[in-house]
Amino acid sequence: MTDAAVISGPASGQQHAFAVPARRREEKRALANTRRVKRLRIVVPTLGFLIAAVLTVGAVLPKLFPIAALAGLSLTADGLVMNEPRLAGHLGGGRRYEVVASRAVQSLLTPSHLALEGLQANLDMGDGESVAMHSAGATYDTNTEVLNLADGVRINSTDGSKASLESATVFFQDGRMESEAGISINSPRGNIRAGRIDVLEGGDLIRFSDGVAITINPAT
C-alpha cells in the first residue's frame, strides 16, 4: 500500500496529484534498496571465510567424543578435563585444518555437553589463503548439534578480511547461524556493521538487520 492509497479527495484528479509523488517516493526507496544490494554483493563474499571457519569447527568437534578415550585427562568438579586438545586433518580438496583449545571439559551430568576455552581454528582456503578463528569460550552439544560461541569471536583471513562478533549460535542440523549481539566486517572491498546477522541455508542466504551500515572501498 502506498501513501496515496490512504488519501481520498472529491475529484479523481486530486487523487492522481497525490499518487504521483507517492510513486516517486516508492521509486526512490526501490532505487536505494537496489544500491544497497549492489554494495552488499561487493562486500558479502568476504563472509565466505567466516562461514567456512565455523562449519569446520562444527565438523571436527564430534571427534572429541567420547573425551574419555583421549589421553591426558583429569577429573574435576567440572567434569572430565583435557588440557590443550588438538585436532588436525584435511577436508575436501586437500585443505588442511587444525582446531585447538586451551581446555576442554565434558560434563559428567550431561556427557553430550562439551565446554571449550580459548578455541582456535585454522583453515586452509586454497590458493595460498588461510583463515583463523578465535573464540574465548564455546559450548557444543552433540545431541542437538548446536555450537555457541561467546565472549568475543574474531576471524582473520590472510587476504586482509576481518570479522568480529560478541557471540554467535550455530545450528548445524538446520544449516544456519545467528548473532544478535552485533557484527563488524572489514575487508579490502569495504566494511559492514549490523546489529544482527542471520546465515541461512548453509550460507546461501545471509541477512543483516538492526542498523546496517555499509562502506565500499572506491578502489574495488
C-alpha positions as CSV (number, residue, x, y, z in Angstrom):
1,M,0.0,0.0,0.0
2,T,1.4,3.4,-1.0
3,D,0.9,6.7,0.9
4,A,-1.6,7.8,-1.8
5,A,-3.8,4.8,-1.1
6,V,-4.9,6.2,2.2
7,I,-5.6,9.7,0.9
8,S,-9.0,10.4,-0.6
9,G,-10.5,13.5,-2.3
10,P,-13.6,14.6,-4.1
11,A,-12.1,14.5,-7.5
12,S,-10.1,11.8,-9.2
13,G,-7.6,14.4,-10.5
14,Q,-6.8,15.3,-6.9
15,Q,-6.1,11.7,-6.1
16,H,-3.8,11.4,-9.1
17,A,-1.9,14.5,-7.9
18,F,-1.2,12.7,-4.6
19,A,-0.4,9.4,-6.3
20,V,2.5,10.8,-8.5
21,P,4.7,12.0,-5.6
22,A,3.9,8.7,-3.7
23,R,5.1,6.7,-6.7
24,R,8.2,8.8,-6.9
25,R,8.9,8.1,-3.2
26,E,8.4,4.4,-3.8
27,E,10.8,4.5,-6.8
28,K,13.4,6.3,-4.7
29,R,13.1,3.6,-1.9
30,A,13.4,0.9,-4.5
31,L,16.5,2.6,-6.0
32,A,18.1,2.9,-2.6
33,N,17.4,-0.8,-1.9
34,T,19.0,-1.7,-5.2
35,R,22.1,0.3,-4.5
36,R,22.3,-1.4,-1.1
37,V,22.1,-4.8,-2.6
38,K,24.8,-3.9,-5.1
39,R,27.1,-2.8,-2.3
40,L,26.4,-5.9,-0.3
41,R,27.3,-8.1,-3.3
42,I,30.7,-6.5,-3.3
43,V,31.4,-7.0,0.5
44,V,29.4,-10.2,1.3
45,P,31.8,-12.6,-0.4
46,T,34.2,-11.9,2.4
47,L,31.8,-13.7,4.7
48,G,32.8,-16.9,3.0
49,F,35.8,-17.3,5.2
50,L,33.6,-16.8,8.3
51,I,31.2,-19.5,7.4
52,A,33.9,-21.9,6.3
53,A,35.7,-21.5,9.6
54,V,32.6,-22.1,11.7
55,L,31.5,-25.1,9.7
56,T,34.9,-26.6,10.0
57,V,34.8,-26.3,13.8
58,G,31.4,-28.0,13.8
59,A,32.6,-30.8,11.6
60,V,35.5,-31.8,13.8
61,L,34.2,-31.2,17.3
62,P,32.3,-34.5,17.4
63,K,35.7,-36.2,17.1
64,L,36.4,-35.2,20.7
65,F,33.7,-37.5,21.9
66,P,34.0,-39.6,24.0
67,I,36.6,-37.4,25.5
68,A,37.4,-40.2,28.0
69,A,39.1,-42.0,25.1
70,L,41.7,-39.3,24.8
71,A,44.9,-39.1,26.8
72,G,45.9,-36.5,29.3
73,L,42.6,-36.4,31.2
74,S,41.9,-35.3,34.7
75,L,38.7,-35.5,36.8
76,T,37.5,-32.3,38.5
77,A,34.2,-31.0,39.9
78,D,33.5,-29.5,36.4
79,G,33.8,-32.9,34.7
80,L,36.4,-34.6,32.6
81,V,39.1,-32.1,31.7
82,M,41.6,-32.2,28.9
83,N,44.2,-29.6,28.5
84,E,45.1,-28.3,25.0
85,P,43.1,-30.8,22.9
86,R,44.2,-30.6,19.3
87,L,42.6,-32.0,16.1
88,A,44.1,-31.7,12.7
89,G,43.4,-33.2,9.3
90,H,42.3,-32.5,5.8
91,L,39.0,-31.5,4.3
92,G,37.8,-31.9,0.7
93,G,40.4,-30.7,-1.9
94,G,43.2,-31.5,0.5
95,R,42.6,-28.3,2.6
96,R,44.3,-28.7,5.9
97,Y,42.6,-27.7,9.2
98,E,43.6,-27.5,12.8
99,V,41.3,-26.9,15.8
100,V,42.9,-26.3,19.2
101,A,41.5,-25.3,22.6
102,S,43.4,-24.3,25.8
103,R,41.0,-26.5,27.7
104,A,38.0,-28.8,27.1
105,V,35.6,-30.0,29.7
106,Q,33.0,-32.8,29.2
107,S,30.1,-32.6,31.7
108,L,29.6,-35.7,33.9
109,L,25.9,-34.9,34.3
110,T,25.4,-34.2,30.6
111,P,28.0,-36.1,28.6
112,S,26.8,-34.7,25.4
113,H,27.9,-31.2,26.6
114,L,31.4,-30.0,25.8
115,A,32.8,-26.7,27.1
116,L,35.8,-25.2,25.3
117,E,38.1,-22.4,26.4
118,G,40.4,-20.5,24.1
119,L,39.0,-22.1,20.9
120,Q,41.3,-21.6,17.9
121,A,40.6,-22.9,14.4
122,N,42.9,-22.6,11.4
123,L,41.7,-23.5,7.9
124,D,43.5,-23.6,4.5
125,M,41.2,-22.0,1.9
126,G,43.3,-22.9,-1.1
127,D,45.3,-20.6,-3.4
128,G,47.6,-19.8,-0.6
129,E,44.8,-18.2,1.5
130,S,44.0,-19.2,5.1
131,V,41.6,-18.3,7.8
132,A,42.0,-18.2,11.6
133,M,39.1,-18.1,14.1
134,H,39.3,-17.5,17.8
135,S,36.6,-17.6,20.4
136,A,37.3,-17.1,24.1
137,G,34.6,-19.5,25.1
138,A,32.4,-22.1,23.3
139,T,30.0,-24.9,24.1
140,Y,28.9,-27.7,21.9
141,D,26.1,-30.2,22.3
142,T,26.3,-33.4,20.3
143,N,22.6,-34.3,20.8
144,T,21.3,-31.0,19.3
145,E,24.4,-30.2,17.2
146,V,24.3,-26.6,18.4
147,L,27.5,-24.6,18.9
148,N,27.6,-21.5,21.0
149,L,30.5,-19.1,20.5
150,A,30.8,-16.5,23.3
151,D,33.0,-13.9,24.9
152,G,34.2,-12.4,21.7
153,V,34.7,-14.1,18.3
154,R,37.4,-13.0,16.0
155,I,38.1,-14.2,12.5
156,N,41.0,-13.1,10.3
157,S,41.9,-14.0,6.7
158,T,45.2,-13.7,5.0
159,D,43.5,-11.6,2.3
160,G,43.1,-8.8,4.8
161,S,39.5,-9.5,5.8
162,K,38.4,-9.4,9.4
163,A,35.2,-10.2,11.3
164,S,34.3,-9.7,14.9
165,L,31.2,-10.8,16.8
166,E,30.5,-10.7,20.5
167,S,28.7,-14.1,20.3
168,A,27.1,-16.4,17.8
169,T,24.9,-19.6,17.8
170,V,25.3,-22.2,15.0
171,F,22.6,-24.8,14.4
172,F,24.3,-27.4,12.2
173,Q,21.2,-29.6,11.7
174,D,19.4,-26.6,10.2
175,G,22.5,-25.2,8.4
176,R,22.1,-21.8,10.0
177,M,23.9,-19.3,12.2
178,E,22.7,-16.3,14.0
179,S,24.1,-13.5,16.1
180,E,22.1,-10.6,17.6
181,A,25.0,-9.1,19.5
182,G,26.3,-7.2,16.5
183,I,28.8,-8.0,13.8
184,S,31.6,-6.0,12.2
185,I,33.2,-7.0,8.9
186,N,36.3,-5.2,7.5
187,S,37.9,-6.1,4.2
188,P,39.8,-4.6,1.3
189,R,36.5,-4.4,-0.5
190,G,34.6,-2.5,2.2
191,N,33.0,-2.7,5.6
192,I,29.7,-3.8,7.1
193,R,28.3,-3.1,10.5
194,A,25.0,-4.6,11.7
195,G,23.2,-5.3,14.9
196,R,22.2,-8.8,13.8
197,I,23.2,-11.4,11.2
198,D,21.4,-14.5,10.1
199,V,23.1,-17.1,7.9
200,L,20.6,-19.5,6.4
201,E,20.5,-22.5,4.1
202,G,24.1,-23.4,4.8
203,G,25.4,-20.0,3.8
204,D,23.3,-19.5,0.6
205,L,21.3,-16.7,2.3
206,I,22.8,-14.0,4.5
207,R,20.6,-11.4,6.2
208,F,21.8,-8.3,8.0
209,S,19.4,-6.2,10.2
210,D,19.2,-3.8,13.1
211,G,21.1,-0.8,11.9
212,V,23.0,-1.8,8.8
213,A,25.9,0.4,7.7
214,I,27.8,-0.4,4.5
215,T,31.0,1.3,3.3
216,I,32.5,0.4,-0.1
217,N,36.2,0.9,-0.9
218,P,36.2,3.1,-4.1
219,A,39.2,1.2,-5.4
220,T,37.3,-2.1,-5.7
